[in-house]
């Protein structure tokens, strides 16, 4: 039988940041925001697609582009950041990328929705699509505020460069084969 004391001294407890999170890199609130953004932008896109005629088609096409882009890229971010797939991509600043993307889509969605609502034929479908666009803009802006408040240090680039005592213990030499093992005083 193995002595439990042997395992206690060699096994380090999980750090709070290392514990598994069923929402991946997003956390629960980030997951809720991304999920709401995906559904609202999808509804805006679908409603825009069923508009039978248009007065100012260029505004309709701009709204279509923004709503489709928001839906697809937000869905991609949701899949990547809610799973462990984000670790396999060569990007290390996910918080900053998510924040900049969210700000950009907020501005574009708000602009597209306002322009589309200002000049259309007045059908209920167009009003509903523009309404979902405005709702999406609100959710995207709430997510941007949440990201800035919750992850300000990683977005701005301020990190604690001093390693903790546990991190220092876990660091291994560059060439482990070159480390001399000793079993007591050298002779």
N, C-alpha and C positions, 0 to 999 in steps of 0.2 A: 504494500500500500504506500502510496506517496504521501509524504507529510505536507499538510496544507500550508505550513509556514514557508516551505520552499517556493510555492507558487505566489504567496503574498509578497515576498521580497523581490521577485523578478517581474511580476506583472504590475504595470502602472495602471492606475485607474483612468477611465476615460475623462478627458477634459470636457467641460460644458460645451465647447464648440465642436467637439468630435462626436458627440452623441448623435444617433441617427434621427433625422427629421423626415417625417412622411411627406412633407411638402418641399423637400430638397432645399435649394438655395433661397427659395422665396419666403419661407415661413408661412404661417397661416394667413396673415393679412395680405401679404403680397400675392398669395395664391388666390384669395377672394377677389382682389382688385383685378388681376389678370383674367380670371374667369369671367367676371362681369364685363370687362373690356371686350373679350372675345365674343360674347353673346350679343352685346349691344351693337358692336360694329358689324357683326354678321346680319342682324336684323335690319340695320340701316342699309347694308349692301343688297340684301334680298328685296327689300321694299323698293329700293331704287331700280332694281332690275325689272320689276313688273310695271313700271311707269309706261303707259301705252304711247303717249305723245309728249313732246317737249317744246316749250317756247324758246328757251335759251339752252340749246343742247350742249354747248361748251361747258356751262355750269353743271349740268347733269353729269357730263363725262368727268369733270374734275371731282365731283362728289363721289362718283363711282370709283375713280382711281384711289382716292383717299380712303374710302370705306373698305375697299378690297385690300389695299395695302395694310391698313390697320388690322383687319381681321387676320390676314395670313401671317404677318410678322409677329403679331401678338400671340397667335396660336403657336408659332415656332418658339418664341421665347418661353411660353408657358410649358411646352413639352421639354425644352432643354433645361430650364431652371427648376422645374418641379421634379425632375429625375436626376440621376447621376450622369446624364449625358453631357452636361456642361463641363464636367471634369475632363472629358475626352477631346474637347475642342481647345485649340491653342489660345484661348482668350483668358486672361487673368483678372481683368477689371470688369466683371459682370455688372456690378452695381452702377458704375459710371456709364456703361453702355445702356443699361436699362433706363437710367435716369435721363440721359440725353435723348434716347428714342422716345420715351414717354412725353418729354417736353415738346419734341418736334411734332409728334402725332397730335398732341393736344392743340397746338397752334394750327396745324393743317386741318384738323377735323372741325375746329371752331370756325375757321375761315370758310371752308367748303360748305358747312351747314348754313351759316349766315348768308352767304352768297346764293346758295341754292334756294333757301326759303324766301329771299328777297325778290327773286325773279323766276317764277314758275307759273304753270297754268292754273294753279290753285286747287288741284285735285286732292282728295283726302290721302291718297297714297303718297303723293309728294310731300304733303305736310307731315305725315307719319314718318317718312324716311328722314326728313330734316329734323324732326323731333328726336328720333333715335340718334341722329348725328350729334345733336346738342347734348343729349344725355351721355353719349359716349365721351364727348369733350369734358363734361363735368367729372366723370369717373376717371378719365385719364389725368385730369388736373389734380384730383384728390390723391391718386396714386403717386404723382410727382411730388406732392407735398409730403406724403407718407415716406417716400424714398429719401427725400432730403432730410427729414427729421430723424428717421430711424437709422440711416446709413450714411450720415453726413461725412464722417471721417474717411470712409473708403471712396466716396464720390469725389471729395476734394483732393484726396491723395495723402491725407495725414494718417500715418500708421505708427504704431508703437514699434520702433526698430529694436528696442532692447529685448533680447530673448528672455523668457522666464526661466527660472531655475529648472523646471521640468524640461523645457525645450533644450537647454544646455546639456542636460543629461542624455537626451535622446540623440543629440548630434553625434555622428560617427565620423571618424577620420576619413579623409579622401581616399586613402589606400589602406583598407583594413588588413591586407596581408602583410603590410610593412610594420604593423604594430607588434612590438615584442611582448609576448605573454610571459609573465613572471609568476612564479609560485613561491615567492618569498624573497629574501635578500639575495642580491647577486653575488656570485663568488668570483 
